[in-house]
Amino acid sequence: MNLTERQLEVLTWTARGKSASVIGIILGIKTCTVTEHRRNILRIFNVDAIVTACVKAALAGLISLERD
């Protein structure tokens, strides 16, 4: 799975329970951009739910589900 650095950031913050609007503030991007990244992540992982993508990414070692 080839995710961009930004997609990994969005996925990591999503896995930590942050909303799209909060992720947008953290990353300095618009909420709609976060939503678009999430749509692309769903497509890449071929899943319907972002939580499933988070779990798959964690199992693949792409993100950590632990908080820093």
All heavy atoms as TSV, in Angstrom:
chain	resi	resn	atom	element	x	y	z
A	1	MET	N	N	0.824	-1.172	0.000
A	1	MET	CA	C	0.000	0.000	0.000
A	1	MET	C	C	0.874	1.243	0.000
A	1	MET	O	O	1.726	1.384	0.859
A	1	MET	CB	C	-0.890	0.015	1.230
A	1	MET	CG	C	-2.086	-0.868	1.116
A	1	MET	SD	S	-2.776	-1.189	2.731
A	1	MET	CE	C	-2.284	-2.898	2.892
A	2	ASN	N	N	0.653	2.073	-0.960
A	2	ASN	CA	C	1.423	3.301	-1.057
A	2	ASN	C	C	0.563	4.480	-0.628
A	2	ASN	O	O	-0.300	4.921	-1.372
A	2	ASN	CB	C	1.923	3.517	-2.488
A	2	ASN	CG	C	2.982	2.504	-2.869
A	2	ASN	OD1	O	3.739	2.055	-2.028
A	2	ASN	ND2	N	3.034	2.157	-4.130
A	3	LEU	N	N	0.817	4.954	0.570
A	3	LEU	CA	C	0.139	6.141	1.060
A	3	LEU	C	C	1.140	7.286	1.092
A	3	LEU	O	O	2.319	7.076	1.365
A	3	LEU	CB	C	-0.407	5.908	2.473
A	3	LEU	CG	C	-1.656	5.046	2.543
A	3	LEU	CD1	C	-1.287	3.653	2.947
A	3	LEU	CD2	C	-2.623	5.638	3.512
A	4	THR	N	N	0.635	8.478	0.833
A	4	THR	CA	C	1.498	9.646	0.913
A	4	THR	C	C	1.757	9.965	2.386
A	4	THR	O	O	1.056	9.478	3.289
A	4	THR	CB	C	0.844	10.872	0.249
A	4	THR	OG1	O	-0.312	11.235	1.009
A	4	THR	CG2	C	0.464	10.593	-1.201
A	5	GLU	N	N	2.751	10.799	2.613
A	5	GLU	CA	C	3.052	11.226	3.976
A	5	GLU	C	C	1.825	11.898	4.605
A	5	GLU	O	O	1.491	11.660	5.766
A	5	GLU	CB	C	4.242	12.188	3.971
A	5	GLU	CG	C	4.739	12.528	5.353
A	5	GLU	CD	C	5.359	11.351	6.089
A	5	GLU	OE1	O	5.955	10.468	5.447
A	5	GLU	OE2	O	5.235	11.323	7.329
A	6	ARG	N	N	1.142	12.721	3.844
A	6	ARG	CA	C	-0.043	13.424	4.348
A	6	ARG	C	C	-1.154	12.434	4.678
A	6	ARG	O	O	-1.836	12.567	5.693
A	6	ARG	CB	C	-0.520	14.456	3.327
A	6	ARG	CG	C	-1.680	15.276	3.797
A	6	ARG	CD	C	-1.355	16.110	5.024
A	6	ARG	NE	N	-0.729	17.343	4.616
A	6	ARG	CZ	C	-0.242	18.238	5.454
A	6	ARG	NH1	N	-0.318	18.056	6.751
A	6	ARG	NH2	N	0.332	19.327	5.004
A	7	GLN	N	N	-1.355	11.425	3.831
A	7	GLN	CA	C	-2.379	10.418	4.111
A	7	GLN	C	C	-2.049	9.667	5.398
A	7	GLN	O	O	-2.945	9.382	6.198
A	7	GLN	CB	C	-2.503	9.439	2.943
A	7	GLN	CG	C	-3.161	10.039	1.723
A	7	GLN	CD	C	-3.061	9.156	0.499
A	7	GLN	OE1	O	-2.134	8.358	0.361
A	7	GLN	NE2	N	-4.011	9.318	-0.411
A	8	LEU	N	N	-0.776	9.378	5.616
A	8	LEU	CA	C	-0.375	8.706	6.853
A	8	LEU	C	C	-0.631	9.595	8.063
A	8	LEU	O	O	-1.064	9.109	9.117
A	8	LEU	CB	C	1.099	8.302	6.793
A	8	LEU	CG	C	1.420	7.129	5.883
A	8	LEU	CD1	C	2.931	6.962	5.744
A	8	LEU	CD2	C	0.790	5.848	6.415
A	9	GLU	N	N	-0.393	10.893	7.916
A	9	GLU	CA	C	-0.671	11.827	9.008
A	9	GLU	C	C	-2.165	11.856	9.316
A	9	GLU	O	O	-2.562	11.784	10.487
A	9	GLU	CB	C	-0.193	13.232	8.641
A	9	GLU	CG	C	1.306	13.382	8.611
A	9	GLU	CD	C	1.742	14.738	8.080
A	9	GLU	OE1	O	1.066	15.302	7.192
A	9	GLU	OE2	O	2.767	15.241	8.571
A	10	VAL	N	N	-2.980	11.957	8.282
A	10	VAL	CA	C	-4.435	11.976	8.467
A	10	VAL	C	C	-4.897	10.672	9.109
A	10	VAL	O	O	-5.699	10.678	10.051
A	10	VAL	CB	C	-5.157	12.230	7.126
A	10	VAL	CG1	C	-6.659	11.976	7.248
A	10	VAL	CG2	C	-4.892	13.647	6.635
A	11	LEU	N	N	-4.384	9.571	8.656
A	11	LEU	CA	C	-4.777	8.271	9.193
A	11	LEU	C	C	-4.353	8.133	10.653
A	11	LEU	O	O	-5.114	7.636	11.490
A	11	LEU	CB	C	-4.162	7.161	8.336
A	11	LEU	CG	C	-4.758	5.770	8.437
A	11	LEU	CD1	C	-6.255	5.780	8.207
A	11	LEU	CD2	C	-4.079	4.841	7.463
A	12	THR	N	N	-3.162	8.585	10.977
A	12	THR	CA	C	-2.672	8.517	12.357
A	12	THR	C	C	-3.550	9.340	13.291
A	12	THR	O	O	-3.965	8.861	14.351
A	12	THR	CB	C	-1.213	9.000	12.433
A	12	THR	OG1	O	-0.392	8.122	11.657
A	12	THR	CG2	C	-0.714	9.011	13.866
A	13	TRP	N	N	-3.855	10.577	12.898
A	13	TRP	CA	C	-4.701	11.422	13.741
A	13	TRP	C	C	-6.115	10.871	13.825
A	13	TRP	O	O	-6.766	10.952	14.867
A	13	TRP	CB	C	-4.697	12.864	13.244
A	13	TRP	CG	C	-3.419	13.572	13.570
A	13	TRP	CD1	C	-2.476	14.019	12.697
A	13	TRP	CD2	C	-2.933	13.905	14.880
A	13	TRP	NE1	N	-1.438	14.613	13.380
A	13	TRP	CE2	C	-1.691	14.555	14.709
A	13	TRP	CE3	C	-3.429	13.723	16.167
A	13	TRP	CZ2	C	-0.946	15.016	15.801
A	13	TRP	CZ3	C	-2.679	14.179	17.245
A	13	TRP	CH2	C	-1.463	14.810	17.054
A	14	THR	N	N	-6.600	10.272	12.737
A	14	THR	CA	C	-7.924	9.648	12.745
A	14	THR	C	C	-7.940	8.486	13.727
A	14	THR	O	O	-8.883	8.345	14.519
A	14	THR	CB	C	-8.305	9.161	11.337
A	14	THR	OG1	O	-8.332	10.293	10.447
A	14	THR	CG2	C	-9.651	8.472	11.331
A	15	ALA	N	N	-6.906	7.672	13.698
A	15	ALA	CA	C	-6.810	6.524	14.605
A	15	ALA	C	C	-6.763	6.976	16.057
A	15	ALA	O	O	-7.191	6.248	16.957
A	15	ALA	CB	C	-5.572	5.692	14.267
A	16	ARG	N	N	-6.275	8.179	16.292
A	16	ARG	CA	C	-6.216	8.734	17.650
A	16	ARG	C	C	-7.519	9.423	18.047
A	16	ARG	O	O	-7.602	10.032	19.097
A	16	ARG	CB	C	-5.047	9.694	17.762
A	16	ARG	CG	C	-3.718	8.979	17.651
A	16	ARG	CD	C	-2.563	9.928	17.712
A	16	ARG	NE	N	-1.320	9.174	17.557
A	16	ARG	CZ	C	-0.146	9.733	17.399
A	16	ARG	NH1	N	-0.035	11.056	17.377
A	16	ARG	NH2	N	0.930	8.990	17.271
A	17	GLY	N	N	-8.526	9.323	17.174
A	17	GLY	CA	C	-9.847	9.804	17.514
A	17	GLY	C	C	-10.141	11.256	17.184
A	17	GLY	O	O	-11.154	11.797	17.628
A	18	LYS	N	N	-9.283	11.884	16.394
A	18	LYS	CA	C	-9.493	13.286	16.051
A	18	LYS	C	C	-10.483	13.419	14.900
A	18	LYS	O	O	-10.487	12.626	13.963
A	18	LYS	CB	C	-8.175	13.958	15.650
A	18	LYS	CG	C	-7.093	13.896	16.716
A	18	LYS	CD	C	-7.498	14.621	17.970
A	18	LYS	CE	C	-6.369	14.587	18.985
A	18	LYS	NZ	N	-6.794	14.980	20.299
A	19	SER	N	N	-11.314	14.447	14.972
A	19	SER	CA	C	-12.282	14.720	13.911
A	19	SER	C	C	-11.573	15.370	12.724
A	19	SER	O	O	-10.435	15.845	12.841
A	19	SER	CB	C	-13.366	15.662	14.421
A	19	SER	OG	O	-12.806	16.940	14.695
A	20	ALA	N	N	-12.270	15.408	11.609
A	20	ALA	CA	C	-11.693	16.028	10.407
A	20	ALA	C	C	-11.358	17.491	10.651
A	20	ALA	O	O	-10.317	17.978	10.210
A	20	ALA	CB	C	-12.655	15.879	9.225
A	21	SER	N	N	-12.220	18.189	11.380
A	21	SER	CA	C	-11.947	19.611	11.626
A	21	SER	C	C	-10.729	19.808	12.518
A	21	SER	O	O	-9.915	20.702	12.274
A	21	SER	CB	C	-13.176	20.303	12.211
A	21	SER	OG	O	-13.556	19.696	13.423
A	22	VAL	N	N	-10.568	18.967	13.519
A	22	VAL	CA	C	-9.392	19.060	14.395
A	22	VAL	C	C	-8.124	18.677	13.632
A	22	VAL	O	O	-7.089	19.335	13.775
A	22	VAL	CB	C	-9.575	18.185	15.659
A	22	VAL	CG1	C	-8.293	18.105	16.469
A	22	VAL	CG2	C	-10.719	18.719	16.509
A	23	ILE	N	N	-8.201	17.643	12.812
A	23	ILE	CA	C	-7.043	17.249	12.003
A	23	ILE	C	C	-6.650	18.391	11.078
A	23	ILE	O	O	-5.463	18.683	10.906
A	23	ILE	CB	C	-7.330	15.954	11.212
A	23	ILE	CG1	C	-7.507	14.778	12.177
A	23	ILE	CG2	C	-6.211	15.665	10.212
A	23	ILE	CD1	C	-8.032	13.516	11.536
A	24	GLY	N	N	-7.637	19.045	10.506
A	24	GLY	CA	C	-7.361	20.188	9.643
A	24	GLY	C	C	-6.591	21.282	10.374
A	24	GLY	O	O	-5.624	21.837	9.842
A	25	ILE	N	N	-6.994	21.559	11.595
A	25	ILE	CA	C	-6.292	22.569	12.395
A	25	ILE	C	C	-4.874	22.113	12.697
A	25	ILE	O	O	-3.911	22.882	12.551
A	25	ILE	CB	C	-7.074	22.855	13.697
A	25	ILE	CG1	C	-8.395	23.557	13.367
A	25	ILE	CG2	C	-6.238	23.689	14.659
A	25	ILE	CD1	C	-9.375	23.602	14.526
A	26	ILE	N	N	-4.718	20.871	13.114
A	26	ILE	CA	C	-3.399	20.332	13.454
A	26	ILE	C	C	-2.450	20.404	12.260
A	26	ILE	O	O	-1.287	20.795	12.397
A	26	ILE	CB	C	-3.510	18.871	13.961
A	26	ILE	CG1	C	-4.225	18.838	15.318
A	26	ILE	CG2	C	-2.135	18.213	14.055
A	26	ILE	CD1	C	-4.656	17.446	15.759
A	27	LEU	N	N	-2.957	20.016	11.087
A	27	LEU	CA	C	-2.111	19.935	9.896
A	27	LEU	C	C	-2.089	21.222	9.083
A	27	LEU	O	O	-1.327	21.337	8.118
A	27	LEU	CB	C	-2.557	18.766	9.012
A	27	LEU	CG	C	-2.485	17.372	9.650
A	27	LEU	CD1	C	-2.983	16.316	8.670
A	27	LEU	CD2	C	-1.066	17.057	10.117
A	28	GLY	N	N	-2.948	22.167	9.453
A	28	GLY	CA	C	-2.992	23.430	8.726
A	28	GLY	C	C	-3.605	23.310	7.340
A	28	GLY	O	O	-3.184	23.990	6.405
A	29	ILE	N	N	-4.621	22.433	7.235
A	29	ILE	CA	C	-5.310	22.239	5.962
A	29	ILE	C	C	-6.817	22.354	6.197
A	29	ILE	O	O	-7.281	22.333	7.333
A	29	ILE	CB	C	-4.959	20.886	5.307
A	29	ILE	CG1	C	-5.325	19.702	6.223
A	29	ILE	CG2	C	-3.478	20.843	4.933
A	29	ILE	CD1	C	-5.056	18.326	5.636
A	30	LYS	N	N	-7.565	22.464	5.133
A	30	LYS	CA	C	-9.018	22.592	5.237
A	30	LYS	C	C	-9.651	21.247	5.601
A	30	LYS	O	O	-9.140	20.186	5.239
A	30	LYS	CB	C	-9.609	23.083	3.918
A	30	LYS	CG	C	-9.211	24.490	3.562
A	30	LYS	CD	C	-9.861	24.906	2.261
A	30	LYS	CE	C	-9.478	26.340	1.936
A	30	LYS	NZ	N	-10.135	26.821	0.728
A	31	THR	N	N	-10.777	21.338	6.274
A	31	THR	CA	C	-11.519	20.137	6.649
A	31	THR	C	C	-11.888	19.313	5.420
A	31	THR	O	O	-11.807	18.077	5.443
A	31	THR	CB	C	-12.796	20.516	7.424
A	31	THR	OG1	O	-12.423	21.277	8.575
A	31	THR	CG2	C	-13.571	19.291	7.867
A	32	CYS	N	N	-12.274	19.988	4.339
A	32	CYS	CA	C	-12.641	19.247	3.124
A	32	CYS	C	C	-11.445	18.496	2.546
A	32	CYS	O	O	-11.610	17.437	1.943
A	32	CYS	CB	C	-13.283	20.165	2.093
A	32	CYS	SG	S	-12.235	21.487	1.492
A	33	THR	N	N	-10.253	19.013	2.757
A	33	THR	CA	C	-9.041	18.314	2.297
A	33	THR	C	C	-8.813	17.059	3.129
A	33	THR	O	O	-8.443	16.005	2.588
A	33	THR	CB	C	-7.817	19.245	2.365
A	33	THR	OG1	O	-8.089	20.416	1.600
A	33	THR	CG2	C	-6.569	18.568	1.823
A	34	VAL	N	N	-9.044	17.158	4.425
A	34	VAL	CA	C	-8.942	15.978	5.290
A	34	VAL	C	C	-9.948	14.926	4.837
A	34	VAL	O	O	-9.607	13.745	4.714
A	34	VAL	CB	C	-9.191	16.348	6.771
A	34	VAL	CG1	C	-9.224	15.096	7.641
A	34	VAL	CG2	C	-8.139	17.328	7.270
A	35	THR	N	N	-11.157	15.345	4.555
A	35	THR	CA	C	-12.199	14.430	4.095
A	35	THR	C	C	-11.797	13.759	2.786
A	35	THR	O	O	-12.004	12.544	2.610
A	35	THR	CB	C	-13.540	15.176	3.937
A	35	THR	OG1	O	-13.886	15.764	5.200
A	35	THR	CG2	C	-14.644	14.256	3.475
A	36	GLU	N	N	-11.212	14.510	1.887
A	36	GLU	CA	C	-10.742	13.939	0.610
A	36	GLU	C	C	-9.628	12.918	0.845
A	36	GLU	O	O	-9.601	11.856	0.218
A	36	GLU	CB	C	-10.281	15.051	-0.329
A	36	GLU	CG	C	-9.955	14.558	-1.720
A	36	GLU	CD	C	-11.128	13.919	-2.446
A	36	GLU	OE1	O	-12.289	14.306	-2.201
A	36	GLU	OE2	O	-10.892	13.005	-3.264
A	37	HIS	N	N	-8.710	13.232	1.738
A	37	HIS	CA	C	-7.656	12.263	2.069
A	37	HIS	C	C	-8.268	10.982	2.627
A	37	HIS	O	O	-7.849	9.877	2.258
A	37	HIS	CB	C	-6.674	12.850	3.085
A	37	HIS	CG	C	-5.683	13.807	2.510
A	37	HIS	ND1	N	-4.865	13.494	1.442
A	37	HIS	CD2	C	-5.369	15.077	2.862
A	37	HIS	CE1	C	-4.094	14.536	1.158
A	37	HIS	NE2	N	-4.391	15.512	2.006
A	38	ARG	N	N	-9.275	11.135	3.496
A	38	ARG	CA	C	-9.930	9.948	4.058
A	38	ARG	C	C	-10.616	9.127	2.973
A	38	ARG	O	O	-10.549	7.897	2.987
A	38	ARG	CB	C	-10.944	10.359	5.118
A	38	ARG	CG	C	-10.309	10.777	6.427
A	38	ARG	CD	C	-11.362	11.163	7.427
A	38	ARG	NE	N	-10.800	11.382	8.752
A	38	ARG	CZ	C	-11.510	11.774	9.787
A	38	ARG	NH1	N	-12.800	12.006	9.661
A	38	ARG	NH2	N	-10.922	11.956	10.952
A	39	ARG	N	N	-11.255	9.780	2.018
A	39	ARG	CA	C	-11.884	9.053	0.896
A	39	ARG	C	C	-10.842	8.259	0.117
A	39	ARG	O	O	-11.072	7.103	-0.259
A	39	ARG	CB	C	-12.595	10.022	-0.037
A	39	ARG	CG	C	-13.934	10.460	0.427
A	39	ARG	CD	C	-14.689	11.213	-0.677
A	39	ARG	NE	N	-15.687	12.067	-0.064
A	39	ARG	CZ	C	-15.712	13.389	-0.131
A	39	ARG	NH1	N	-14.818	14.043	-0.825
A	39	ARG	NH2	N	-16.648	14.066	0.481
A	40	ASN	N	N	-9.707	8.892	-0.141
A	40	ASN	CA	C	-8.637	8.208	-0.875
A	40	ASN	C	C	-8.072	7.044	-0.076
A	40	ASN	O	O	-7.751	5.990	-0.645
A	40	ASN	CB	C	-7.534	9.194	-1.247
A	40	ASN	CG	C	-7.970	10.166	-2.316
A	40	ASN	OD1	O	-8.825	9.862	-3.146
A	40	ASN	ND2	N	-7.402	11.366	-2.301
A	41	ILE	N	N	-7.958	7.221	1.221
A	41	ILE	CA	C	-7.474	6.143	2.094
A	41	ILE	C	C	-8.436	4.954	2.036
A	41	ILE	O	O	-7.992	3.802	1.929
A	41	ILE	CB	C	-7.298	6.653	3.538
A	41	ILE	CG1	C	-6.126	7.634	3.607
A	41	ILE	CG2	C	-7.119	5.501	4.514
A	41	ILE	CD1	C	-6.067	8.476	4.873
A	42	LEU	N	N	-9.737	5.219	2.087
A	42	LEU	CA	C	-10.728	4.143	1.985
A	42	LEU	C	C	-10.572	3.383	0.675
A	42	LEU	O	O	-10.647	2.147	0.646
A	42	LEU	CB	C	-12.145	4.710	2.093
A	42	LEU	CG	C	-12.558	5.299	3.440
A	42	LEU	CD1	C	-13.936	5.936	3.325
A	42	LEU	CD2	C	-12.539	4.243	4.530
A	43	ARG	N	N	-10.353	4.129	-0.397
A	43	ARG	CA	C	-10.178	3.495	-1.715
A	43	ARG	C	C	-8.908	2.647	-1.739
A	43	ARG	O	O	-8.924	1.512	-2.215
A	43	ARG	CB	C	-10.107	4.575	-2.792
A	43	ARG	CG	C	-9.993	4.042	-4.207
A	43	ARG	CD	C	-9.872	5.157	-5.233
A	43	ARG	NE	N	-8.921	6.218	-4.875
A	43	ARG	CZ	C	-7.595	6.101	-4.938
A	43	ARG	NH1	N	-7.044	4.969	-5.333
A	43	ARG	NH2	N	-6.816	7.113	-4.602
A	44	ILE	N	N	-7.827	3.176	-1.205
A	44	ILE	CA	C	-6.552	2.449	-1.206
A	44	ILE	C	C	-6.672	1.134	-0.442
A	44	ILE	O	O	-6.177	0.095	-0.880
A	44	ILE	CB	C	-5.431	3.336	-0.615
A	44	ILE	CG1	C	-5.100	4.475	-1.592
A	44	ILE	CG2	C	-4.184	2.506	-0.294
A	44	ILE	CD1	C	-4.251	5.576	-1.000
A	45	PHE	N	N	-7.341	1.181	0.715
A	45	PHE	CA	C	-7.498	-0.026	1.534
A	45	PHE	C	C	-8.689	-0.884	1.108
A	45	PHE	O	O	-8.884	-1.966	1.655
A	45	PHE	CB	C	-7.636	0.354	3.008
A	45	PHE	CG	C	-6.332	0.690	3.666
A	45	PHE	CD1	C	-5.926	2.011	3.787
A	45	PHE	CD2	C	-5.491	-0.296	4.146
A	45	PHE	CE1	C	-4.725	2.343	4.383
A	45	PHE	CE2	C	-4.290	0.013	4.751
A	45	PHE	CZ	C	-3.896	1.334	4.872
A	46	ASN	N	N	-9.486	-0.365	0.166
A	46	ASN	CA	C	-10.656	-1.090	-0.325
A	46	ASN	C	C	-11.604	-1.457	0.818
A	46	ASN	O	O	-12.006	-2.616	0.968
A	46	ASN	CB	C	-10.236	-2.338	-1.112
A	46	ASN	CG	C	-11.380	-2.895	-1.924
A	46	ASN	OD1	O	-12.256	-2.168	-2.367
A	46	ASN	ND2	N	-11.390	-4.209	-2.107
A	47	VAL	N	N	-11.916	-0.440	1.635
A	47	VAL	CA	C	-12.826	-0.624	2.761
A	47	VAL	C	C	-13.876	0.482	2.748
A	47	VAL	O	O	-13.729	1.485	2.056
A	47	VAL	CB	C	-12.069	-0.632	4.111
A	47	VAL	CG1	C	-11.113	-1.817	4.180
A	47	VAL	CG2	C	-11.317	0.675	4.336
A	48	ASP	N	N	-14.925	0.282	3.548
A	48	ASP	CA	C	-16.010	1.256	3.621
A	48	ASP	C	C	-15.953	2.140	4.866
A	48	ASP	O	O	-16.647	3.140	4.931
A	48	ASP	CB	C	-17.368	0.547	3.597
A	48	ASP	CG	C	-17.612	-0.153	2.276
A	48	ASP	OD1	O	-17.184	0.372	1.235
A	48	ASP	OD2	O	-18.229	-1.233	2.299
A	49	ALA	N	N	-15.154	1.758	5.849
A	49	ALA	CA	C	-15.103	2.502	7.109
A	49	ALA	C	C	-13.667	2.906	7.427
A	49	ALA	O	O	-12.733	2.095	7.290
A	49	ALA	CB	C	-15.668	1.660	8.239
A	50	ILE	N	N	-13.502	4.134	7.882
A	50	ILE	CA	C	-12.163	4.634	8.179
A	50	ILE	C	C	-11.527	3.871	9.337
A	50	ILE	O	O	-10.316	3.681	9.359
A	50	ILE	CB	C	-12.181	6.170	8.418
A	50	ILE	CG1	C	-10.771	6.752	8.326
A	50	ILE	CG2	C	-12.850	6.510	9.724
A	50	ILE	CD1	C	-10.137	6.700	6.964
A	51	VAL	N	N	-12.348	3.400	10.275
A	51	VAL	CA	C	-11.788	2.632	11.389
A	51	VAL	C	C	-11.164	1.327	10.878
A	51	VAL	O	O	-10.126	0.885	11.378
A	51	VAL	CB	C	-12.846	2.377	12.493
A	51	VAL	CG1	C	-13.934	1.443	12.019
A	51	VAL	CG2	C	-12.187	1.851	13.744
A	52	THR	N	N	-11.760	0.728	9.865
A	52	THR	CA	C	-11.189	-0.486	9.262
A	52	THR	C	C	-9.857	-0.176	8.602
A	52	THR	O	O	-8.901	-0.949	8.730
A	52	THR	CB	C	-12.165	-1.099	8.242
A	52	THR	OG1	O	-13.428	-1.286	8.870
A	52	THR	CG2	C	-11.656	-2.422	7.712
A	53	ALA	N	N	-9.768	0.957	7.946
A	53	ALA	CA	C	-8.506	1.372	7.330
A	53	ALA	C	C	-7.444	1.599	8.400
A	53	ALA	O	O	-6.274	1.221	8.213
A	53	ALA	CB	C	-8.705	2.633	6.500
A	54	CYS	N	N	-7.832	2.188	9.520
A	54	CYS	CA	C	-6.885	2.412	10.620
A	54	CYS	C	C	-6.336	1.092	11.146
A	54	CYS	O	O	-5.125	0.950	11.364
A	54	CYS	CB	C	-7.547	3.186	11.752
A	54	CYS	SG	S	-7.946	4.897	11.386
A	55	VAL	N	N	-7.219	0.133	11.346
A	55	VAL	CA	C	-6.793	-1.175	11.847
A	55	VAL	C	C	-5.885	-1.866	10.842
A	55	VAL	O	O	-4.826	-2.400	11.202
A	55	VAL	CB	C	-8.015	-2.065	12.196
A	55	VAL	CG1	C	-7.587	-3.491	12.504
A	55	VAL	CG2	C	-8.793	-1.463	13.361
A	56	LYS	N	N	-6.259	-1.841	9.572
A	56	LYS	CA	C	-5.423	-2.469	8.540
A	56	LYS	C	C	-4.046	-1.801	8.472
A	56	LYS	O	O	-3.029	-2.478	8.330
A	56	LYS	CB	C	-6.109	-2.401	7.174
A	56	LYS	CG	C	-7.210	-3.408	6.999
A	56	LYS	CD	C	-7.703	-3.411	5.555
A	56	LYS	CE	C	-8.531	-4.637	5.280
A	56	LYS	NZ	N	-8.782	-4.816	3.850
A	57	ALA	N	N	-4.015	-0.481	8.573
A	57	ALA	CA	C	-2.743	0.237	8.529
A	57	ALA	C	C	-1.882	-0.115	9.735
A	57	ALA	O	O	-0.665	-0.291	9.614
A	57	ALA	CB	C	-2.989	1.743	8.473
A	58	ALA	N	N	-2.515	-0.239	10.891
A	58	ALA	CA	C	-1.771	-0.606	12.100
A	58	ALA	C	C	-1.214	-2.022	11.992
A	58	ALA	O	O	-0.054	-2.271	12.330
A	58	ALA	CB	C	-2.663	-0.471	13.326
A	59	LEU	N	N	-2.029	-2.935	11.506
A	59	LEU	CA	C	-1.579	-4.319	11.340
A	59	LEU	C	C	-0.449	-4.440	10.325
A	59	LEU	O	O	0.422	-5.309	10.441
A	59	LEU	CB	C	-2.756	-5.222	10.939
A	59	LEU	CG	C	-3.812	-5.446	12.013
A	59	LEU	CD1	C	-5.005	-6.203	11.436
A	59	LEU	CD2	C	-3.220	-6.183	13.210
A	60	ALA	N	N	-0.443	-3.529	9.339
A	60	ALA	CA	C	0.624	-3.522	8.323
A	60	ALA	C	C	1.861	-2.767	8.810
A	60	ALA	O	O	2.857	-2.700	8.095
A	60	ALA	CB	C	0.101	-2.900	7.033
A	61	GLY	N	N	1.777	-2.185	10.007
A	61	GLY	CA	C	2.917	-1.460	10.558
A	61	GLY	C	C	3.078	-0.056	10.004
A	61	GLY	O	O	4.138	0.564	10.158
A	62	LEU	N	N	2.041	0.469	9.359
A	62	LEU	CA	C	2.126	1.798	8.760
A	62	LEU	C	C	1.884	2.902	9.771
A	62	LEU	O	O	2.413	4.007	9.627
A	62	LEU	CB	C	1.113	1.922	7.613
A	62	LEU	CG	C	1.303	0.964	6.449
A	62	LEU	CD1	C	0.154	1.090	5.456
A	62	LEU	CD2	C	2.632	1.255	5.753
A	63	ILE	N	N	1.049	2.633	10.769
A	63	ILE	CA	C	0.777	3.608	11.820
A	63	ILE	C	C	0.776	2.888	13.152
A	63	ILE	O	O	0.655	1.659	13.210
A	63	ILE	CB	C	-0.576	4.334	11.620
A	63	ILE	CG1	C	-1.751	3.355	11.709
A	63	ILE	CG2	C	-0.598	5.124	10.326
A	63	ILE	CD1	C	-3.109	4.023	11.827
A	64	SER	N	N	0.879	3.653	14.222
A	64	SER	CA	C	0.777	3.115	15.573
A	64	SER	C	C	-0.540	3.568	16.176
A	64	SER	O	O	-0.936	4.726	15.991
A	64	SER	CB	C	1.948	3.625	16.416
A	64	SER	OG	O	1.756	3.243	17.763
A	65	LEU	N	N	-1.197	2.689	16.874
A	65	LEU	CA	C	-2.440	3.048	17.533
A	65	LEU	C	C	-2.187	3.605	18.939
A	65	LEU	O	O	-3.104	4.043	19.604
A	65	LEU	CB	C	-3.372	1.835	17.609
A	65	LEU	CG	C	-3.861	1.297	16.267
A	65	LEU	CD1	C	-4.778	0.094	16.486
A	65	LEU	CD2	C	-4.577	2.369	15.475
A	66	GLU	N	N	-0.948	3.575	19.375
A	66	GLU	CA	C	-0.604	4.104	20.691
A	66	GLU	C	C	-0.389	5.605	20.616
A	66	GLU	O	O	0.100	6.126	19.611
A	66	GLU	CB	C	0.666	3.427	21.216
A	66	GLU	CG	C	0.490	1.940	21.449
A	66	GLU	CD	C	1.738	1.295	22.005
A	66	GLU	OE1	O	2.568	2.011	22.576
A	66	GLU	OE2	O	1.867	0.089	21.852
A	67	ARG	N	N	-0.745	6.284	21.673
A	67	ARG	CA	C	-0.520	7.721	21.736
A	67	ARG	C	C	0.928	7.972	22.118
A	67	ARG	O	O	1.533	7.199	22.841
A	67	ARG	CB	C	-1.445	8.353	22.762
A	67	ARG	CG	C	-2.888	8.246	22.357
A	67	ARG	CD	C	-3.779	8.801	23.425
A	67	ARG	NE	N	-5.147	8.567	23.022
A	67	ARG	CZ	C	-6.014	9.530	22.831
A	67	ARG	NH1	N	-5.677	10.768	23.022
A	67	ARG	NH2	N	-7.244	9.256	22.460
A	68	ASP	N	N	1.436	9.085	21.610
A	68	ASP	CA	C	2.827	9.449	21.932
A	68	ASP	C	C	2.953	9.871	23.381
A	68	ASP	O	O	2.115	10.370	23.997
A	68	ASP	CB	C	3.290	10.594	21.044
A	68	ASP	CG	C	3.391	10.138	19.591
A	68	ASP	OD1	O	3.616	8.954	19.358
A	68	ASP	OD2	O	3.244	10.997	18.707
